[in-house]
Amino acid sequence: MTAQLKPAASETFEVKNPATGESVGTFAVHTAADIAERVAKGRAAQIWWAELGFDGRKKRMSRWVRWLARDCDTLYDIGFRETGKPKADVQFELLAGLEDVRWAAAHAKRVLEEKRVAPGIAMVNFDARVSYEPLGVIGIITPWNAPVYTAFCGMAYALAAGNAVILKPSELAAATGVYAVESFYKANPDAPEGLVSWITGFGETGSALCKSGIDKLGFTGSVPTGRRVMAACAENLTPVLLELGGKDATVVADDADIDAAARSVVWGSMWNSGQACVGVERVYVVEKIRDEFLRKVEENAKQISVGMDELSDIGPMTVPAQIELIRRHVTDALDRGATALVGGLDSIQPPYVHPIVLVDVPEESSAVQEETFGPVVVINTVADVDEAVRRANATSFGLGSSVFSKSRGAEIAARLRAGGTTINSVLTFVGMPSLPFGGVGDSGFGRFHGDDGLREFTRAKATTRKRFSMGEDMQQFPRPKEQFDVVYKVLKLRYGRKFR
């Protein structure tokens, strides 16, 4: 591959496995000067990439997918050593990421190529077209909890739209980000230096990327960091896409498939040790089926294996501070009268947190109102679906949600304030590249995935062309009275009637 640029500064940091302390690698702390060099090289390389056209970009992105599929064992090992997460979780991330790359490359032409549109009656003598042009150089900042998926997801849509990309992975998952970038060159050795590049470091490096003059920044992470990212980007009016935290709710109606609901809630709340912005954190179950539902949740949760075996169900927590936040949420809930159906404070055994299921947690508690980001789920009882929806919508977050109901799923889903809702399952909209993914409220704005995700990394351009003259032109002086009279009648006829 094309060699990575040498950093201007010599400061480095080490990435270690959160459970074993094993060193995964040493990485540079890149500076503003390093980033400026990457932006310059990215601008030059982006011209080559844009000129390839949709078909040329699709060909090279398809090569990338094939190369990654053949080399998947390398990534499984990096992810397992770097985050401690089971290899099955790394595999899940890679599968979703590869599907994003494949879908974006395959559909970019359909979504973004120039299209003819109706000019409207006032400009009927004009040809009207809309096109979507690449922005230039895109910065992507990814988190530590899903480093494989978010790297490939962010890169996929930006590249398919014709842009160059600078990727900054979390300092806790740097090796994954470096692999994601270098794999592109492994598959496409003819690609120019700078088309895709990586930078590593801490918050200062991310801030420097925001202020570097890139053309857009896509960020996935926490709400507090998202606010800082947005403020830094505002200095140059750099647009941002923010995919932030969640406090996702699940509604279990009285006609739900209780077995399926219980299995899904346990998986959705405990997968990846609960370290997922779209993880199930709150459940509202209708009183009529409460006892049976809780019994099945308890059975499922107690079967989860925790540890560093390659195929354990859940692994260690990645960040020590997150463990203390979990301890605070669980303590607050229990102090306010909640019951631990599964686990409790003794489940917190750093670097692991074993599954915790809390029941009857007051709505004002931190475990209900704040993002926990761990293998903890709150299950509260409601009188009916109306109460469930009201409580589900009563936070500042609005990322994902889910509903279990045999007959009212669509109706309930339509009432939930969230960027995506799954009926009779959980999280599925995240793994579908054809659907937009993002949130509302404190969960951010903008969308990855789907047609909307491709357009996020473009600028819409309108082009008109005069095809023929229509006598007296409305766009010139003087304005004849006869023209006014004709337009007056047309306006009354066209717009004074009921729309069809």
N, C-alpha and C positions, 0 to 999 in steps of 0.2 A: 504494500500500500504506500501511498504518499506519506512521507515522514511527518509526524506531528511537529509543529513549531516549538522551538526551544523557549521555555519561559524566561521572561526578563528578570524575574527574581528567583532566588535559590531556596526560598522557604518551601518546606514540604510537610506533609502529614501522612499518618499511617491509618489504613483501614483494618479493623480487626473484627473477627467473628464475635458477635455479642455474647455467645454462650461459652466459648472456649478461650477467647483471648488470642486465638491464632491470628498471625498477621496474614492479610490477604494481599497487601501491596502498599507501596509508598507512592504518593502522588504530589504533583506540584501545586502550590497555591498561586494561581495565575493572577496577574495584575491588569490594570486598565490598559497598559501598553501592550500586553499580550493580546487582549481582546480587540484592541484597535487594529492590530495586524491581522487578526482573523476576520474581522469585518471587511477590511480592504480586500483580502484574498477571496472572501465569500462573494463580494460584489463582482469581481472579475469572473469567478467560476459560474456564478448564477446566469450570466449572459449565455455561456455555452450550454447550460442546462435548459434554459428557456428555449433556445433555438432548436433543441432536439425535438420539440413538439410533444404532444400527448403520447403518440405512439413510441417515440424514442425513449421517453421517460418510463413508460410502462415496461418496455423491454428490459431496462436496467433494474427497475424495481422488482421485476419478476425474477431476475437472476439473483437478486439479494435474498428473496424469500427462499429460493431453492438452496442457496448456500447455507442459510441459517438452519433450515430443516435438516440438512445433512450434518451440520456441526452442533446439533442441539445438545449433545452430551457435555460439550465444553461450557455452554451457558448454564446447564443444570448444575454443574459443579461450582461455577463462579457464584451463582445465586445462593446455593446451599452454604458455601463457606462464608460469603459476605454478610448475609442476613440471618443465617441459621434456620431459614424457613425450609420445610420439607421440600424435597425435589418435585413432588407432585404439585405443589403450589407454584414453583418456578415454571413447571411445564404448563400449568393453567395460564399463567401470564404470557408465556411465549406463544401459545396457541392463539390467544386473543390478539396479541400484537401482530403476529403474522397475518392473521385475517384482516386486520386494519390495513397493513401494507398492501396486501393483495387487492382489497376492495377499493382503496383510494386510487391505486394505479389503474384499475379496470374501469372506474367510473368517472375519472376526472374529465375526460373528453366530453362525455354526455352532459355533465353538470356545468362545465366552464367554457366550452367552446362558444363562439359568437352565435347569437340567435337573433332572428328577425322578430320584431314585436309590432303590434298594431299602433299606428301613429295617432289615432283618434281623429275625430271629425274636423277639429280646428286645423290640423296639419295633414290632411288626407293626401296631399300631393308630395309628401316626404316619405322616404324610406327610413325606417327606424330600426336600430340594432343595439343590442347590449352585449358586451364582452366582459370577461373577468380576467384581469391582468395580475400576474404575480407581484407581490409587494417588494421583494428583493431579498433581504437577509432576515431570517426569523430566529429569535432566541427562544429556546425551550428550557425551562427549569423544571426538573422532575424531583419527586420526593423519595424518601427511603423505604416507604412501605410497599410500593409496587414498582420497583425500579425498572424491571424488564418491560412490563406493559406500557407504562407511561412514556418511556423512551421511544419505543417503536410507534406508539400511537401519535405522539407529537410530531415525530419526524415524518411519518407516513403522509399526513395531509399537507404539511408544508411543502414537502418535496413533490408530491403529485401535482400540486398547484403551480410548480415551476420555480420555487424559491430555493435559496441556499439556507443551511441550518447550522446554528451554533448551539450545541447541547451542553447544559450544565447539570450534571447529576448531583444528587445530594452527596455531601461529604461522607455520609455513612454507607453509600452504595456507589462509590466512584468507579469501581472495576466494571460493574454492569454497564454504565454509561459509556465508558471507553470501549468496551467490547462492541456495543451497539454501533458506534461510529466506525470503528476499524473494520467491522464485518462488511460494511457497505463497500469499502475499498477492496476487500478480499474478493468480493463478488464482481466488482467493477474497477479493475486496475487502471482503466483508461480515464476514469473520472479525474478532473483537475483538482489540485490541492485547494482546500478551502470550501469546496462544495458542501461537505459536511465536516464539522470539526467539533472537538470537545474542549471544555475548560473545566478545571477542578478547583475547589477552594471552599471558603466559608461564605458568610453573609456579605462580606465586602466584595467578593468576586461576583456574586449575584447582583449586587447593587451596581457594580461597574458595568455589567452586561446591560442592565436596564438603561444606563445613561450613555451607552456607547454609540448611539445613532442607528441602532438596528431599526427595522421597519415595523416589527411587531414582536410582542413578548407573550408567549404562552406559558402560564404558570399553573402547576398543580401543587397544592400544599395547604397549610393551615390558614385560618382566617386572619390572625395577627400578621403573619408573614405576607399574606396577600395584600393587606393594606399597605405595608411598607413597600412592596413591589410596585403597587399602583402609584404611590407617592413618588418613587424614584423615576418611574417612567413618565410621570407628568412633567418633569423638568424639560423634556424635549417633545412633549405631546406624543409620545410613543404609545400607540394603542395596545391594549392588553386583553388577553383572554384569561379569565381566572376560574379555575375549577378548585373550589375550596372544600371546607369540611361539611359534615352532615350530622344529623341526629335522626336517622331514618326510622320511620314508624311503619309497623305492620298492623293491619286491621284484620281480626279473625272474627268473621260473622257467625251467627248461630247455625248457618247451613254449610259451613266449611267442611272440607275433607280434613278431619282432625289429624289423622296420621300424617298426611302430606304437609299440613301446616306446621306440625310439631317438628318434623324432620327438617323442613326448610328453614324455620326460625333458628334452630340450633346450628345448622350449617352456616346460615347467613350471618349469625352473630359471632361465631367462633372461628370461621375460616380466616387464615392468615393471622391467627391469634387475636382476632378482632381488630387488627390494624388496617382498616379499610374505611375510606370516607363514605362508601355506600353500604357499609355493614349494617345489619339490623341491630338497633340499639334500644328501641322501644316497641312493645307489643301491647295492643289493646284488644282484649278478648271479651266477647259478649258473655255475660254471667251464666247464661243457660248451659254453655259447654265448658265453662272454666275448669272444673275439677278434672274432667277427662283430658282436656288439653294440657294442663299442668302435669298430670301423671305421665303423659307421653313425652313431654319436653324433658322431664326429669330422667326418664329411661334413656333417651337419646344422648343427653348431655353427659351422663355418667359413663358412657362408652368411649368417650374421646380419649385418645392417647396423647400424651404430652412428652416431648423430649427431643433429642438430637439424632434419633434414627432417621435415615434418609426418607422413610415413608411414614413417620409419625404424623398424626392428624394435625397437630399444631406444634410449633417450635417456640423458641424464646422470644421475649419482647426485645425489640431492637434498641430502644432508647431507655436508659434507667429512669429518666425523669417521668416517662410515661407510666412506669410502675407506681411511682408515688402519686400521680394524678388518679390512677385507678384506686389506690388505697384511700385517697381522700373521698372519692365518690362513694365507694362502698361503705366507708365509715359514716358518712353523712346520711346515707339512706337508712342504715341500720339504727343510727341514733334517732332518726325521725319515725321509727316504728316499722320499717320494712322487715320482711322475712327473707332469709336466704334459703331458697328451695334447693339449690345445688351450690356447694362450696361456701365461701365466706372469706373473711379476712385471712384465715389460715391457708387459703388457696394461693395467696400471693407469696411466692417462693422464688425470689430473684435468682437468675434472670427469667424465670418462668412465672406465668400466671395461669393457674388451672381454671377451668370453666366456672363461672359464677352466674347463677340465675337468681335475680332478686324479684320478689313478689310484693305487691301492694306498697309501692314506693310513692310517697307524696309528690305531687306534680311540681312543687316548688323546689324540690331537692336538686342538687347539682347533677345527680345521676340521671335526671330526666331532662334538665335544661341545657347541660353542657355536653360537648362531645367527649366521650370516654375513651374511645380508640383502644379498646382492649377486649378480651373475651368475657364480656359482661353484658347481660341483657336484662332489661327491666320488663316485667309482665304485670300490667295492671288490668283490673276488671272494670267493665263498663256495663251500663244497663242496656244499651242498644248501640246500633251502628252510628246513629247521629252523635251520640256522646263520643264515640271512638274517633270520628272524623274531627270533631271540635278539638279534642285533645291532641290529635296527631298534628293539626295545623297550628298549634299554640306555641311554636318556637320560632326563633328568627331564621332557622335553617330551612332549606327546601331543595335538597338534592335528589334523593330517591325515596321510594315508598313501595309498599306491597299490600295486596288485598287477598284474602282467602274467602271465597264465597262461590257456591255452585250456581246461583241464579242472579246475584246482584253485583258481580265483580266490576263490570264496566261502569255501572251507575256510581258505585262507591269510589272507584278510581278517578272519575271525572271531578270529584269533589275534593281530592287531596291536592294540597299546594306543594308541588314538587316538579323537578325537571323531568322525572320519569317515574312510571308506576308499573309494577309487574302484578299480573292477576294470576293467582293460584301457583305462584313460585316466587323466587326472590332474585334480585340483581340481574335478571336476564337481559334487560335493555343495555347494560354496560357492555356485554359481549357481542352485541349486534352492530357491526360497523355501518349498516344502512340507516340506523337511527341516530339522531343527534343526542349527545350526552353533555349535560351541564346542569347547573342549578339556578335557583332564584334566591333572593334575600342574601343572607350571609354565606350562602353556598356558592356565590359568585355569579358570573355572567359570561356569555359567549358559549360556543359549542365545539367540542371535538366530535368526530364521527359524522357520517352521512353527508348529504348534499350541503347542509349548513356548515359542517366541519371543513369541507373543501373551500367554501366561499369565505370562511373566516380568514384565510391566508391570501386573499386577493383583494383588489379594488375593482369595483364595478365601474365600467366606462360606457357612457351613452354616445352613440354616433348617429347623426342624421344626415341625409343627403336629399337635396331637392330633385325630384324626378321630373316635374313639369310645372309650368306656370298656370295659375287659375285666374287669369285676368287681373282684376284689381287686387293687389297683394295687401294683406292686413298688416304686414310688417314694413310699412313705409308711409311717408307723409306726402301730400295731404290725405285725409281720410274722407272719401266721398260719402255724402248723405245716403246715397243708394246702397252702399255697402253696409252702413249701419242698419238700414231698414231690413235688408236681407238677413243679416246675422240676428237681428231682433226676432224675426219670425222663426228662424231655425232654432234659436235658443228656447223659445216658448214651446215649439213642437217636440224637441228632443228631450228637454229636461223638465217640462211642466207636467209630464205624465208619470204614472206609476212605473217604477223600474221593473224590467222583465228579466 
